[in-house]
Amino acid sequence: RKIQAREASAADKRREFLQSLQTVGVYLFVALFIVWGVDTGVLHRFEGSYGIWGDMALLAAIVVAHDAYFYWTHRAMHHPRLYRLVHRVHHRSTDPSPFTSFAFHPLEAVVENGFTLLVILVLPLHFAALLTWQLFQQLFNMIGHLGYELYPAWWLRAPGLRWKTASTHHNLHHQLFVGNYGLYFTWWDRWLGTELPQYAERFAQATQPRP
């Protein structure tokens, strides 16, 4: 279900593709640094497991911590100076697509991937757990930039589920350039008053039955 009526132009898609290649280059550099760090002992090497429940609890803690990291770094990117110099590149996409999720200024790509380095520096994390989290975060990043609403119409009415951001949540941020700074969850936006008041209405519009 398309969230916006407008469609990204071919020029938008080409720009996003080229910027995504830049971001992938930054991510590759960080990945090579991680490989070097593990091989030389600068970073943790952990081949064991905490057990299924321990590993799941650790992954849940990483997701919660990453959501906080994303909220505050994203909100900082909207400071007028940082926005003008760095974050405006990402916001050229007012009707986001999956390619928008990687269309960053190189400096923002470094900040986005900085949390991975922090996790590896602090936690002895098995590679499988690291890979699981990376796949999880990229999946939900792309859902937020998809341009289509995937969540059911009752999502925001369910007390335990409304804290999880729907696709419309971040799409609305790209339309209005402010508010809705969270990645996975809405609680930081709710606690600090940055959730856009149009969110529920726009979500209802996106999920209403179509003829």
N, C-alpha and C positions, 0 to 999 in steps of 0.2 A: 504494500500500500504506500504509494508515493506520498511523501510528507509535504513537499512543496509543489506548486503548479509549474514553476519554471524548470528548465532543463539546463544543465551545464553545457556550455558551448564546446566545440571541438578544440578551440584555443585553450580553454580552461583545462581540458583533459590532457592536452599535450604538455602544458605547463606543470600540471600535477605529476605527470609521469616523469618528467625530467627532474623535478625537485625530489621525487621519491627515489630516483637513482642516486642523488646526492646523499640523501638520508641513509640509504642502504650502504653507501660507501663509509659513512661515519660509523654505522653499526658494525660493519666488517672490521674496521680499525679497532674498535673496542673489543670485539670478539677475539681478534688476534692478540691483543694485549692480555686478555684473560687467559688464553692458551699459554702465552709466554709466562704469565705470572704463576700459573699452576705448575708448569714444568720447572720453574726456577725456585719454587717454594715461597714466592712473595705473597701469593694468594693461597687460600685454603684448598687442600685436596681431601675430600671425604668420600670414601667409597662404601661406607656402611649405611645403615638405615636405622631410624628411630622406631621402627615398627609402623604398621599401616596407620594407626591412629596418631602416632607421633608425627609422621610425615604429613598427614592431612592437617593436623593442627599447625604445623610450621608453615605449610602453604597458605592456610587461612590467615595467619599472622602477617605473612608477606603481602598478601592481597590488601589487607586493611592498611598496612603501613604504606604500600605503594599508592593507595587511594589518597591518603593524607599528603604524601609527597607531591602527587600530581596536582591536587587542589591548590596547594600553596605556591608551587612553582608556576602553575598556570595562571593563578591570580596575579602573581608578581609580573608575569609577562604582559599583563594588561596595564602596568604602570605606563604612563604616556611615553616616557623615553624608551623603555624596552619594547613597547608595542611598535613604536615608529621604526626602531632599528632592527628588530628581530621578528616579533610575532605577527606583524602585519602580513608577512609572506604567507603564513598559514591562512589568514583570514581573507585573502583574496578569493577564496572559495566560499561563496555565500550559499551555494547549493552543493553540499559535500557529497563525495562519492568514496568508495573504498580507497582510491589513490590519495584522497585528501588526508587520510590517516598517517601518511608518510611524507606529506608535502610540507616540509619545514625548512626554515633557515638552518644552515649547518650548525650554528651555535645552539639553536633550540634542540636540534637532534642530539647534541652532546648532553644537554640538560636532561632530555627525555631518557637517554640511556644511562645517565649517571646513577640512577637508582640501582641498576644491575650491579655496577661496581661496588656500591655501598653494601648490598646484600652479600656479595662474595667476600668482601673485606671483613664483614662482621660475623657472618654465619658459616659454619661448616656444613655446606649444602651439597647433597648428592647431585650428580649431573642430571639424573632423570627428574628430580624434583625441580631443578632449575629450568629444564626444558619444558616441563609441564606448565610452570608459571609463565614462561615466555609465550607459549602457545595460547594460554588463557588470556593474557593481557593483549596480545595482538588481535585475537578474535573479538574481544569486546571493544577494542579501539576501532576496529573496522565496522562493527555493528553500530557504534555511535556515529560514524561518518557514512553510513550506508546510503542515506537518502530515502530509505523505506522503513516503515514501522513494522517490526516483527512481533511485537508483544501484543497479547490479547487485550480486548477493550476493558476487561475487568481488572487489569493489572494494578492500576493506581488505587482501586478500591479495596485491595487485599492488604490488611495491616502489615503482614510480614514481608510482602513483596514490593510495596511502594517505595521502600528504601533503595531498591535496585533501579538504576537509571534505565529508562526506555530509550529507544533510538531518537525519539522526538526531543529528549532532554538536551542532547548536545547539538542536534540540528537547529534548535531554537537559538542556541548560543551563536551559531554561525550566521543566523539571520539578523540578530540584534547586536552582536559584538560585545555583549556584556552578560554577566550572570551565568548561572548553570556551569560552574567551573569544575564540578566533580567528574570523575571518570567512571567508577563502578557504582558508587552509592550517592544518594542525595543528602546524606545527613550533614555533611559540612556546609552545603548550601542552605539547608534548613536551619542549622544552628546559628549561622552567621548572617542570615538574611539575604543571601545572594541568589536564592532560587527565584527564577522569573515567575511572576504571578500568572502569566499566560500559559504556563506549562500544562496544567490539567486541561484547560480548554483546547489547546492545540493538539494534545494527545487524543482527546475525545473526537476532534475533527478528523484526525488521521485514521482513527480506528472505527469510525461510524460505517454502517453497512453501505456499500456502493450499489447502484443499480446495475 
